[in-house]
Amino acid sequence: CLNFTRQQEMLVPAVNRLRSTIDRQHPAEIPSWLKRRYRDCATPMFRWWGFLMANTRMVILFFLLLIDQPVWFFWIELTVFNALLVWLIVRQTNMFGSMLEMATTSQSPAHTI
């Protein structure tokens, strides 16, 4: 979980901007509306992030070894998995951008959820 958080911070700079904004506005704790919003937006993406993990890659590699076509694994890595990674990064950037906008425009955005 910590590794995933570090990767998010590195790949999506909006995470750090959102964190610093929330820390300034709500130093005691993260507001419940933000927790709900993050959970609602991020949960569907975690399923897609799961496809980038080692288990999916090993199943694909095993299958390709069974059919004696391991070279296809590298093409799948270069195309499918990289396209999925780029799509997830863009989606997360948009998600954190909208959360940052909500945090900066309103102190209590419960009505927008």
C-alpha distances in whole Angstrom, upper triangle without the diagonal:
4,5,5,6,9,10,11,13,14,15,16,18,19,15,17,20,19,17,20,22,21,21,25,25,24,23,23,20,18,21,21,22,19,16,19,19,15,15,18,17,14,14,16,15,12,14,16,12,12,16,15,13,15,16,18,19,21,23,24,25,27,29,30,31,33,35,35,34,31,32,30,27,27,29,26,23,25,26,24,20,21,23,20,18,20,21,17,17,20,19,16,19,21,19,18,22,23,21,22,26,26,24,27,30,30,29,29,28,28,31,29,26
4,5,5,6,9,10,11,12,14,15,16,18,14,15,18,18,15,18,21,20,19,23,24,22,21,21,19,18,21,21,23,20,17,20,20,17,17,20,19,16,17,19,17,14,18,18,15,15,18,17,15,17,19,21,21,23,25,26,27,29,31,32,33,35,37,37,35,32,33,32,28,28,30,27,24,26,27,26,22,22,24,21,19,21,22,18,18,21,20,17,19,22,20,18,22,23,21,22,25,26,24,27,30,30,29,29,28,28,32,30,27
4,5,5,6,9,10,11,12,14,16,17,14,15,19,19,17,20,22,22,21,25,26,25,24,25,22,21,24,24,25,22,20,22,22,18,18,21,20,16,17,19,16,14,17,17,13,14,16,14,12,14,17,18,19,20,23,24,24,26,28,29,30,32,34,34,32,29,29,29,25,24,26,24,21,23,24,23,19,19,21,19,16,18,20,16,16,19,19,16,18,21,20,18,22,24,22,23,26,27,26,28,31,31,31,31,30,31,33,31,29
4,5,5,6,9,10,10,12,14,15,12,14,17,17,16,19,21,20,21,24,25,24,24,24,21,19,22,22,22,19,17,19,19,15,15,18,16,13,14,16,13,11,13,13,10,11,14,12,11,14,16,17,18,20,22,22,23,26,27,28,29,32,33,33,31,28,29,27,24,24,25,23,20,21,22,20,17,17,19,16,13,16,17,13,13,16,16,13,15,18,16,15,19,21,19,20,23,24,23,26,28,29,28,29,27,28,30,28,26
4,5,5,6,9,10,10,12,13,9,11,14,13,12,15,17,17,17,20,21,20,20,21,18,16,19,20,20,17,15,18,17,13,14,17,16,12,14,17,14,12,16,16,12,14,17,15,15,17,20,21,21,23,25,26,27,29,31,32,33,35,37,37,35,32,32,31,27,27,28,26,23,24,25,23,20,19,21,18,15,17,18,14,13,16,16,12,14,17,15,13,17,19,17,17,21,21,20,22,25,26,25,26,25,25,28,26,24
4,5,5,6,9,10,11,13,10,10,14,15,13,15,18,18,18,21,23,22,21,22,20,19,22,23,23,20,19,21,20,17,18,21,19,16,18,20,17,15,18,18,14,16,19,16,16,18,21,22,22,24,26,27,27,30,32,32,33,36,37,37,35,32,31,30,27,26,27,25,22,23,24,23,20,19,21,19,15,17,18,15,14,17,17,14,15,18,17,15,18,21,19,19,22,23,22,24,27,28,27,28,27,28,31,29,27
4,5,5,6,8,10,12,10,12,15,15,15,17,20,20,20,23,25,24,24,25,23,21,23,24,24,20,20,22,20,17,18,20,18,15,17,18,15,13,16,15,12,14,16,13,13,16,19,19,19,21,24,24,24,27,29,29,30,33,34,34,32,28,28,27,24,23,24,22,19,19,21,20,16,15,17,15,12,13,15,12,10,14,15,12,13,16,16,14,17,20,19,19,22,24,23,24,27,28,28,29,28,29,31,29,27
4,5,5,6,8,9,7,9,12,12,12,15,17,17,18,21,22,22,22,23,21,18,20,21,21,17,17,19,17,13,15,17,15,12,14,16,12,12,15,14,11,14,16,14,15,18,20,20,21,23,25,25,26,29,30,31,32,35,36,36,33,31,30,29,26,25,25,23,20,21,21,20,17,16,17,15,12,13,14,10,8,12,12,9,10,13,12,11,13,16,15,15,19,20,19,21,24,25,25,26,24,25,28,25,23
4,6,5,6,8,6,6,10,11,10,12,15,15,16,18,20,20,20,21,19,17,20,21,21,17,17,20,18,15,17,19,17,15,17,19,16,16,19,18,15,18,20,17,18,21,24,24,24,27,29,29,30,32,34,34,35,38,39,39,36,33,33,32,29,27,28,26,23,23,24,23,20,18,20,18,15,15,16,14,11,13,14,11,11,14,14,11,13,16,15,14,18,19,18,20,23,24,24,25,24,26,28,26,24
4,6,6,10,9,9,12,14,13,15,17,18,19,21,23,23,23,25,23,21,24,25,25,21,21,23,21,18,20,22,19,17,20,21,17,17,20,19,16,18,20,17,18,20,23,23,23,26,28,28,28,31,33,32,34,37,37,37,34,31,30,29,27,25,26,24,21,21,22,22,18,17,18,17,13,14,16,14,11,13,15,12,12,15,16,13,15,19,18,17,20,22,21,22,25,27,27,29,27,29,31,29,27
4,6,9,9,10,13,14,15,17,18,20,21,23,24,25,25,27,25,22,24,25,24,21,21,23,20,17,19,21,18,15,18,19,15,15,18,16,13,17,17,15,16,19,22,21,21,24,26,26,26,29,31,30,32,35,35,35,32,30,28,27,24,23,23,22,19,18,19,18,16,13,15,14,10,10,12,10,7,10,12,9,9,13,13,12,14,17,17,16,19,21,21,22,25,27,27,28,27,28,30,27,26
4,5,6,8,10,11,12,14,15,16,18,20,21,22,22,24,22,19,21,22,21,18,18,20,17,15,17,18,15,14,17,17,14,15,18,16,14,18,19,17,18,22,24,23,24,27,28,28,29,32,33,33,35,37,38,38,35,32,31,30,27,26,26,24,21,21,21,20,18,16,16,15,12,11,12,10,7,8,10,7,6,10,10,8,10,13,13,13,15,18,17,18,21,23,24,25,23,25,27,24,23
4,5,6,7,9,10,11,13,15,16,17,19,20,20,23,21,19,21,23,21,18,19,21,19,16,19,20,17,16,20,21,18,19,22,20,18,21,23,20,22,25,28,27,27,30,32,31,33,36,37,36,38,41,41,41,38,36,35,33,31,29,29,27,25,24,24,24,21,19,19,19,15,14,16,14,10,11,13,10,8,11,12,9,10,13,13,12,14,17,16,17,20,22,22,24,23,25,27,24,23
4,5,5,6,8,10,10,12,14,15,16,18,19,21,19,16,18,20,18,15,16,18,15,13,17,18,15,14,18,19,17,18,21,20,18,22,23,21,23,26,29,28,29,32,33,33,34,37,38,38,40,42,43,43,40,38,37,35,32,31,31,29,27,26,26,25,23,21,20,19,17,15,16,14,11,11,12,9,6,9,9,6,6,10,9,8,11,13,12,13,16,18,19,20,19,21,23,20,20
4,6,5,6,9,10,11,12,14,15,16,16,19,16,14,16,17,17,13,14,16,14,11,14,16,14,13,16,18,15,16,20,19,17,20,22,20,21,25,27,27,27,30,32,32,33,36,37,37,39,41,42,43,40,37,37,35,32,31,31,29,26,26,26,25,23,21,21,20,17,16,17,14,11,13,12,9,8,11,10,6,8,11,10,9,12,14,13,14,17,18,19,20,19,21,23,20,19
4,5,5,6,9,10,10,12,14,15,15,17,16,14,16,19,18,15,16,19,17,14,17,20,17,16,20,21,19,19,23,22,20,23,25,23,24,27,29,29,30,33,34,34,36,38,40,40,41,44,45,45,42,39,39,37,34,33,33,32,29,29,29,28,25,24,24,23,19,19,20,17,14,16,16,13,11,14,13,9,11,14,12,10,14,15,13,14,18,19,19,21,20,22,25,23,22
4,5,5,6,9,10,11,12,14,15,18,16,14,16,19,18,14,16,19,16,15,18,20,18,17,21,23,20,21,25,24,22,25,27,26,27,30,32,32,33,36,37,37,38,41,42,42,44,47,47,48,45,42,41,39,37,35,35,34,31,31,31,30,27,25,25,24,21,20,21,18,16,16,16,13,11,13,13,9,9,12,10,8,11,13,11,11,14,16,16,19,18,21,23,21,21
4,6,5,6,8,10,11,12,13,15,14,11,12,15,14,10,12,15,13,11,15,17,15,15,18,20,18,19,23,23,21,24,26,25,26,29,31,31,32,35,36,36,38,41,42,42,44,46,47,48,45,42,42,40,37,36,36,34,31,31,31,30,27,26,26,24,21,21,20,18,16,16,15,12,11,12,11,7,8,10,7,5,9,10,8,9,13,14,14,15,15,17,20,17,17
4,5,5,6,9,10,10,10,13,11,9,12,14,14,11,12,15,14,12,15,18,16,16,19,21,20,20,24,24,21,24,27,25,26,29,31,31,32,35,36,37,38,41,42,42,44,46,47,48,45,43,42,41,38,37,37,35,32,32,32,31,28,27,27,25,23,22,22,20,17,18,18,14,14,15,13,10,12,13,10,9,12,13,10,12,15,16,15,17,17,19,21,20,19
4,5,5,6,9,10,10,13,12,11,14,17,17,14,15,19,17,16,19,21,20,19,23,25,23,23,27,27,25,28,30,28,29,32,34,35,35,38,40,40,41,44,45,45,47,50,51,51,48,45,45,43,40,39,39,38,35,35,35,34,31,29,30,28,25,25,25,22,20,21,21,17,16,17,16,12,13,15,13,10,13,14,11,11,15,16,15,17,18,20,23,22,22
4,5,5,6,8,10,13,12,11,12,15,15,12,14,17,16,15,19,20,19,19,23,25,23,24,28,28,26,29,31,30,31,34,36,36,37,40,41,41,43,45,47,47,49,51,52,52,50,47,46,45,42,41,41,39,36,36,36,35,32,31,31,29,26,26,25,23,21,21,20,17,16,16,15,12,12,13,10,8,10,11,7,8,11,12,11,14,15,17,20,19,19
4,5,5,6,7,10,9,7,8,12,12,9,11,14,14,13,16,18,17,18,21,23,22,23,26,27,25,28,31,30,30,33,35,35,37,39,40,41,43,45,46,47,49,51,52,52,50,47,47,45,42,41,41,39,37,37,37,35,33,31,31,29,27,26,26,23,21,22,21,17,17,17,15,12,13,13,10,9,11,11,7,9,12,12,10,12,13,15,18,17,17
4,6,5,5,8,8,8,10,14,15,12,14,17,17,16,19,21,20,20,23,26,25,25,28,29,27,29,32,31,31,34,36,37,38,40,42,42,44,46,47,48,50,52,53,53,51,48,48,46,43,42,43,41,38,38,38,37,34,33,33,31,28,28,28,25,23,24,23,20,19,20,18,15,16,17,14,12,15,14,11,12,15,15,13,15,16,18,22,21,21
4,6,6,10,11,11,12,16,16,14,16,19,19,18,21,23,23,23,26,29,27,28,32,32,30,33,35,34,34,37,39,40,41,43,45,45,47,49,50,51,53,55,56,56,54,51,51,49,46,45,45,43,41,41,41,39,37,35,35,34,31,30,30,28,25,26,25,22,21,22,20,17,17,18,15,12,15,14,11,11,14,14,12,15,17,19,22,21,22
4,6,9,10,9,10,13,13,12,15,17,17,17,20,22,22,22,25,28,27,28,31,32,30,33,36,35,35,38,40,40,42,44,45,46,48,50,51,52,54,56,57,57,55,52,52,50,47,46,46,44,42,42,41,40,38,36,36,34,32,31,31,28,26,26,25,22,21,21,19,16,17,17,14,12,13,12,9,9,12,11,8,11,13,16,18,18,19
4,6,6,6,7,11,12,11,13,16,16,16,19,21,21,21,24,27,26,26,30,31,29,32,35,34,34,37,39,39,41,43,44,45,47,49,50,51,53,55,56,57,54,52,52,50,47,46,46,44,41,42,42,40,37,36,36,34,32,32,31,28,26,27,26,22,22,22,20,17,18,18,14,13,15,14,10,12,14,13,10,11,14,15,19,19,19
4,6,8,10,13,15,14,15,18,19,18,20,23,23,23,25,28,28,27,31,32,30,32,35,34,34,37,39,39,41,43,44,45,47,49,50,51,53,55,56,57,55,52,52,50,47,46,47,44,42,42,42,41,38,37,37,35,32,33,32,29,27,28,27,24,23,24,22,19,20,21,17,16,18,17,13,15,18,16,13,15,17,19,22,22,22
4,7,9,12,15,14,14,17,19,18,20,23,23,23,25,28,28,27,31,32,30,32,36,35,34,37,39,40,41,43,44,46,47,49,50,52,53,55,56,57,55,52,53,51,48,47,48,45,43,44,44,42,39,38,39,36,34,34,34,31,29,30,29,25,25,26,23,21,22,22,19,18,20,19,15,17,20,18,15,16,18,19,22,23,22
4,6,9,12,11,10,14,15,15,16,19,20,20,21,25,25,24,27,29,27,29,32,32,31,34,35,36,38,40,41,42,44,46,47,48,50,52,53,54,52,49,50,48,45,44,45,42,40,41,41,39,36,36,36,33,31,31,31,27,26,27,26,22,23,24,21,18,20,20,16,16,19,17,14,16,19,17,14,14,16,16,20,20,19
4,6,9,7,7,10,12,11,13,15,16,16,18,21,21,21,24,26,24,26,29,29,29,32,33,34,36,38,39,40,42,43,44,46,48,49,51,52,49,47,47,45,42,42,42,39,37,38,38,36,33,33,33,30,28,28,27,24,23,24,22,19,20,20,17,15,17,16,13,13,16,14,11,14,16,15,12,12,13,14,17,17,16
4,6,5,7,9,10,11,13,15,16,16,18,21,22,22,25,27,26,27,31,31,31,34,35,35,37,40,40,41,43,45,46,47,49,51,52,53,51,49,49,47,44,44,44,41,39,40,39,37,34,34,34,31,29,29,28,25,24,25,23,20,20,20,17,15,17,16,12,13,15,12,10,13,15,12,10,9,10,10,14,14,13
4,5,5,6,9,10,11,12,14,15,16,19,20,20,23,25,25,26,29,30,30,33,34,34,36,38,39,40,42,44,44,46,48,49,51,52,50,48,48,46,43,43,43,40,38,39,39,36,34,34,33,30,29,29,28,25,25,25,22,20,21,20,17,16,18,16,13,15,16,13,12,16,17,14,12,10,10,9,13,13,12
4,5,5,6,9,10,11,12,14,15,18,19,20,23,24,24,26,29,29,30,33,34,34,36,38,39,39,42,44,44,45,48,49,50,51,49,47,47,45,42,42,42,39,37,38,37,35,33,33,32,29,28,28,26,23,23,23,20,18,19,18,14,14,16,13,10,13,14,10,10,14,14,11,10,8,7,6,10,10,8
4,5,5,6,8,10,10,12,14,16,17,18,21,22,21,23,26,26,27,31,31,31,33,36,36,37,39,41,42,43,45,47,48,49,47,44,44,42,39,39,39,36,34,35,34,32,30,30,29,26,25,25,23,20,20,20,17,15,16,15,12,11,13,11,8,10,12,9,8,12,13,12,11,10,9,9,12,11,10
4,6,5,6,9,10,10,12,15,16,16,19,20,20,21,24,25,25,28,29,29,31,34,34,35,37,39,40,41,43,44,46,47,45,43,43,41,38,38,38,35,33,34,34,31,29,29,28,25,24,25,23,20,20,21,18,15,17,17,13,12,15,14,10,13,15,13,12,16,17,16,14,13,12,11,15,14,11
4,5,5,6,9,10,11,13,15,15,18,20,20,21,24,25,26,29,29,29,32,34,34,35,37,39,39,41,43,44,45,47,45,43,43,41,38,38,38,35,34,35,34,31,29,29,28,25,24,25,23,20,20,21,18,16,18,17,13,13,16,14,11,14,16,13,13,17,18,16,15,13,11,10,13,12,9
4,5,5,6,8,10,12,13,15,17,18,19,21,23,24,25,29,29,28,31,33,33,34,37,38,39,40,42,44,44,46,44,42,42,39,37,37,36,33,32,33,31,29,27,27,26,23,22,22,20,17,18,18,15,13,14,13,10,10,12,10,8,11,13,10,11,15,15,14,14,12,10,9,12,10,7
4,6,5,6,8,11,11,12,15,16,15,18,20,21,22,25,26,25,28,30,31,31,34,35,36,37,39,41,42,43,41,39,39,36,34,34,34,31,29,30,29,26,24,24,23,20,19,20,18,15,15,16,13,10,12,12,8,9,12,11,8,11,13,12,12,16,17,16,16,15,13,13,15,13,11
4,6,5,6,9,10,10,13,15,15,16,19,20,20,24,24,24,26,29,29,30,32,34,34,36,38,39,40,42,40,38,38,36,33,33,33,30,29,30,29,26,24,25,24,21,20,21,19,16,17,18,14,12,15,15,11,12,15,14,12,15,17,15,16,19,20,19,19,17,15,14,17,15,12
4,6,6,8,10,11,13,15,15,17,20,21,22,25,25,25,27,30,29,30,33,34,34,36,39,39,40,42,40,38,39,36,33,34,33,30,29,30,29,26,24,25,23,20,20,21,18,15,17,17,14,13,15,14,11,12,15,13,12,15,17,15,16,20,20,19,19,17,15,13,15,13,10
4,6,7,8,10,12,13,13,16,18,19,20,24,24,23,25,28,28,28,31,33,33,34,37,38,39,40,38,36,36,33,31,31,31,27,26,27,26,23,21,22,20,17,17,17,15,12,13,13,10,9,12,10,7,9,12,11,10,13,15,14,15,18,19,19,20,18,15,15,16,14,11
4,6,5,6,9,10,10,12,15,16,17,20,21,20,22,25,25,26,28,30,30,32,34,35,36,38,35,33,34,31,28,29,28,25,24,25,24,21,19,20,19,15,15,16,14,10,12,13,10,8,11,11,8,10,13,13,12,15,17,16,17,20,21,21,22,21,18,18,20,17,14
4,5,5,7,9,10,11,14,15,16,20,19,19,21,24,24,24,27,29,29,30,33,34,35,36,34,33,33,31,28,29,29,25,24,26,24,21,19,21,20,16,16,18,15,12,15,16,12,11,15,15,12,14,17,16,15,18,20,19,20,23,24,24,24,23,20,19,21,19,15
4,6,6,7,9,11,12,14,16,19,19,17,20,23,22,22,26,27,27,28,31,32,32,34,32,31,31,28,26,27,26,23,22,24,22,19,17,19,17,14,15,16,13,11,14,14,11,11,15,14,12,15,17,16,16,20,21,20,22,25,26,26,26,25,22,21,22,20,16
4,5,5,6,9,10,11,13,17,17,16,18,21,21,21,24,26,26,27,29,31,31,33,30,29,29,26,24,24,24,20,19,21,19,16,14,15,14,11,11,13,10,7,10,11,9,8,12,12,11,13,16,16,16,18,20,20,21,24,25,26,26,25,23,22,24,21,18
4,5,5,6,9,10,11,14,15,14,16,19,19,20,22,24,24,26,28,29,30,32,30,28,28,26,23,24,24,20,19,21,20,17,15,16,16,12,12,14,13,10,12,14,12,11,14,15,13,15,18,18,18,20,23,22,23,26,28,28,28,27,24,24,26,23,20
4,5,5,7,10,10,14,13,12,15,17,17,17,20,21,22,23,26,27,27,29,27,26,27,24,21,22,22,19,18,20,19,16,14,16,16,12,13,15,13,11,14,16,13,13,17,18,16,18,21,21,21,23,25,25,26,29,30,30,31,30,27,26,28,25,22
4,5,5,7,10,13,13,11,13,16,16,16,19,21,20,22,24,25,26,28,25,24,24,21,19,20,19,16,15,17,15,12,10,12,12,8,9,12,10,8,11,13,11,12,15,16,15,17,20,20,20,23,25,25,26,29,30,31,32,31,28,28,29,26,23
4,5,5,7,11,12,11,12,15,16,16,18,20,21,22,24,26,27,28,25,23,24,21,18,19,19,16,14,16,16,13,10,12,12,8,8,11,10,8,10,13,12,11,14,16,15,16,19,20,20,22,25,25,26,28,30,31,31,30,28,28,30,27,24
4,5,5,9,9,8,10,13,13,14,16,18,18,20,22,23,24,26,24,22,23,21,18,19,19,16,15,17,17,14,11,14,14,11,11,14,14,11,14,17,15,15,18,20,18,20,23,24,23,25,28,28,29,31,33,33,34,33,31,30,32,29,26
4,6,8,8,6,8,11,11,11,13,15,16,17,19,20,21,23,21,19,20,17,14,16,16,12,11,14,14,10,8,11,12,9,10,13,13,11,14,17,16,16,19,20,20,21,24,25,25,27,30,30,31,33,35,36,36,35,33,33,34,31,28
4,7,8,7,7,11,12,11,13,16,17,17,19,21,22,23,21,18,18,17,13,14,15,11,10,12,12,10,7,9,11,8,8,11,12,10,12,15,15,15,18,20,20,21,23,25,25,27,29,30,30,33,35,35,36,36,33,33,35,32,29
4,6,6,7,9,11,12,13,15,16,17,19,21,22,23,21,18,19,18,14,15,17,14,12,15,16,13,10,12,14,12,11,15,16,13,15,18,18,17,20,22,22,22,25,27,26,28,31,31,32,34,36,37,37,37,34,34,36,34,31
4,6,5,6,9,10,10,12,14,15,16,18,20,20,19,16,18,17,13,14,16,14,12,15,16,15,12,14,17,15,14,18,19,17,19,22,22,21,24,26,25,26,29,31,30,32,35,35,35,38,40,41,41,40,38,38,40,37,35
4,5,5,6,9,10,10,12,14,15,16,19,20,19,16,18,17,14,16,18,15,14,17,18,15,13,16,18,16,16,20,20,18,21,24,23,23,26,28,27,28,31,32,31,33,36,36,37,39,41,42,42,41,39,38,40,38,35
4,5,5,6,9,10,11,12,14,16,17,18,17,15,17,15,11,14,15,12,11,15,15,12,10,14,15,13,14,18,18,16,19,22,21,21,24,26,25,27,30,31,31,33,35,35,36,39,40,41,41,41,38,38,39,37,34
4,6,5,6,9,10,11,12,14,16,16,14,12,13,12,8,10,12,9,8,12,13,11,9,12,15,13,14,17,18,17,19,22,22,22,25,27,27,28,31,32,32,34,36,37,38,40,42,43,43,43,40,40,42,39,36
4,5,5,6,8,10,10,12,14,15,14,11,14,13,10,12,14,12,11,15,16,15,13,16,18,17,17,21,22,21,23,26,26,26,28,30,30,31,34,35,35,37,40,40,41,43,45,46,46,45,43,43,45,42,39
4,5,5,6,9,10,11,13,14,13,12,15,13,10,14,15,12,13,17,17,15,14,17,19,17,18,22,22,21,24,26,26,26,29,31,30,32,35,36,36,38,40,41,41,44,46,46,47,46,43,43,44,42,39
4,5,5,6,9,10,11,12,11,9,11,10,7,11,12,9,10,14,14,12,12,15,17,15,17,20,20,20,23,25,25,26,29,30,30,32,34,35,36,38,40,40,41,44,45,46,47,46,44,43,45,42,39
4,5,5,6,9,10,10,9,7,9,9,6,9,11,10,10,14,15,14,13,16,18,18,19,22,23,23,25,27,27,28,30,32,32,34,36,38,38,40,42,43,43,46,48,49,49,49,46,46,47,44,42
4,5,5,6,9,10,10,8,12,11,9,13,15,13,14,17,18,17,16,20,22,21,22,25,26,25,28,30,30,31,33,35,35,36,39,40,40,42,45,45,46,48,50,51,51,50,48,48,49,46,43
4,5,5,6,9,9,9,12,10,10,13,14,13,14,17,18,16,16,20,21,20,22,25,25,25,28,30,30,31,34,35,35,37,39,40,41,43,45,45,46,49,50,51,52,51,48,48,49,46,43
4,5,5,6,5,5,8,7,7,11,12,11,13,15,16,15,16,19,20,20,22,24,25,25,28,30,30,31,34,35,35,37,39,41,41,43,45,46,47,49,51,52,53,52,49,49,50,47,45
4,5,5,6,5,9,10,9,12,14,14,15,18,19,18,18,21,23,23,24,27,28,28,30,33,33,34,36,38,38,40,42,43,44,46,48,49,49,52,54,54,55,54,52,52,53,50,47
4,5,8,9,12,12,12,15,17,16,18,21,21,20,21,24,25,25,27,29,30,30,33,35,35,36,38,40,40,42,44,45,45,47,50,50,51,54,55,56,57,56,53,53,54,51,48
4,6,8,11,11,12,15,15,15,17,20,20,19,21,23,25,25,27,29,30,30,33,34,35,36,38,40,40,42,44,45,46,48,50,51,52,54,56,57,57,57,54,53,54,51,49
4,6,9,10,11,14,15,15,17,19,20,20,21,23,25,25,27,29,30,31,33,35,36,37,39,41,41,43,45,46,47,49,51,52,53,55,57,58,59,58,55,55,56,53,51
4,6,6,8,10,11,12,14,16,16,17,18,20,22,22,24,26,27,28,30,32,33,34,36,38,38,40,42,43,44,46,48,49,50,52,54,55,56,55,53,53,54,51,48
4,5,5,8,10,10,12,14,15,15,16,18,20,21,22,24,26,26,28,30,31,32,34,36,36,38,40,41,42,44,46,47,48,50,52,53,54,53,51,51,52,49,47
4,5,6,7,9,10,11,13,14,15,17,19,20,21,23,24,26,27,29,30,31,33,35,36,37,39,41,42,43,45,46,47,49,51,52,53,53,51,51,52,49,47
4,5,5,6,9,10,11,11,13,14,16,17,19,20,22,23,25,26,27,29,31,32,33,35,36,38,39,41,42,44,45,47,48,50,51,51,48,48,49,46,44
4,5,5,6,9,10,10,10,13,15,15,16,19,20,21,22,25,26,27,28,30,31,32,34,36,37,38,40,42,43,44,46,48,49,48,46,46,47,44,42
4,5,5,6,9,10,10,11,14,15,15,17,19,20,21,23,25,26,27,29,30,32,33,35,36,37,39,41,42,43,45,47,48,48,45,46,47,44,42
4,5,5,6,8,9,10,12,14,15,16,18,19,21,22,24,25,26,28,30,31,32,34,36,37,38,40,41,43,44,46,47,47,45,45,46,43,41
4,5,5,5,7,9,10,11,13,14,16,17,19,20,21,23,24,26,27,29,30,32,33,35,36,38,39,41,42,44,45,45,42,42,43,40,38
4,6,6,5,7,9,10,10,13,15,15,17,19,20,21,23,25,26,27,28,30,31,33,35,36,37,39,41,42,43,43,40,41,42,39,37
4,6,6,6,8,10,11,12,14,15,16,18,20,21,22,24,25,27,28,30,31,32,34,36,37,38,40,42,43,43,41,41,43,39,37
4,6,5,6,8,10,11,12,14,15,16,18,20,21,23,24,26,27,29,30,31,33,35,36,37,39,41,42,42,39,40,41,37,35
4,6,5,6,9,10,11,12,14,15,16,18,20,21,22,24,26,27,28,30,32,33,34,36,37,39,40,40,37,38,38,35,33
4,5,5,6,9,10,10,12,14,15,16,18,20,21,22,24,26,27,28,30,31,32,34,36,37,39,38,36,36,37,34,32
4,5,5,6,9,10,11,12,14,15,16,18,20,21,22,24,26,27,28,30,31,33,34,36,37,38,35,36,37,33,32
4,5,5,6,9,10,11,12,14,15,17,18,20,21,23,24,26,27,29,30,32,33,35,36,36,33,34,35,31,30
4,6,5,6,9,10,10,12,14,15,16,18,20,21,22,24,26,27,28,30,31,33,34,34,31,32,33,29,27
4,5,5,6,9,10,10,12,14,15,16,18,20,21,22,24,26,27,28,30,32,33,33,30,31,32,29,27
4,5,5,6,9,10,10,12,14,15,16,18,20,21,22,24,26,27,28,30,32,32,29,31,31,28,27
4,6,5,6,9,10,11,12,14,15,17,18,20,21,23,24,26,27,29,30,30,27,28,29,25,24
4,5,5,6,8,10,10,12,14,15,16,18,20,21,22,24,26,27,28,28,25,26,27,24,22
4,5,5,6,9,10,10,12,14,15,16,18,20,21,22,24,26,27,27,25,26,27,24,22
4,5,5,6,9,10,10,12,14,15,16,18,20,21,22,24,26,26,24,25,26,22,21
4,5,5,6,9,10,11,12,14,15,17,18,20,21,23,24,24,21,22,23,19,18
4,5,5,6,8,10,10,12,14,15,16,18,20,21,22,22,20,21,22,19,17
4,5,5,6,9,10,10,12,14,15,16,18,20,22,22,20,21,23,19,18
4,6,5,6,9,10,10,12,14,15,16,18,20,20,18,19,20,16,16
4,5,5,6,9,10,11,12,14,16,17,18,18,15,17,18,14,13
4,5,5,6,8,10,10,12,14,15,17,17,15,17,18,15,14
4,5,5,6,9,10,11,12,14,16,17,15,17,18,15,15
4,5,5,6,9,10,10,12,14,15,12,14,15,11,12
4,5,5,6,9,10,11,12,12,10,12,14,11,11
4,5,5,6,9,10,11,13,11,14,16,13,14
4,5,5,6,8,11,12,10,14,14,12,13
4,6,5,6,8,9,6,10,11,8,10
4,6,6,6,8,8,11,13,11,12
4,6,7,10,10,13,15,13,15
4,7,9,8,12,13,11,14
4,5,6,9,10,10,12
4,6,9,11,12,13
4,6,8,9,11
4,5,6,7
4,5,6
4,6
4
